[in-house]
Amino acid sequence: MSDNETTRLRAKLEQARAVIAELVGTQGALGSEGDRALDYFADDRFDPGFLPWPRHAAEGTRPEDLNAANDD
């Protein structure tokens, strides 16, 4: 992949992130799943397990979403 293609793909991802941020802001109900999407598209990492999105509560809480400060 050429430097120009890489630059264009990065710009496109930033556009996607801006759209997601707007949608999350207007929907307001996505909570942590909206934050998860914004965080994911904010950097270059690829997570093959990112989808499905949004994850439904029936699938359980992911360990990284737990707040250990509330543990007794």
HELIX and SHEET records of a PDB file:
HELIX    1   1 ASP A    3  GLN A   27  1                                  25    
HELIX    2   2 GLY A   31  PHE A   41  1                                  11    
HELIX    3   3 ALA A   57  GLU A   59  5                                   3    
HELIX    4   4 PRO A   63  ASP A   65  5                                   3    
HELIX    5   5 ALA A   68  ASN A   70  5                                   3    
END                                                                             
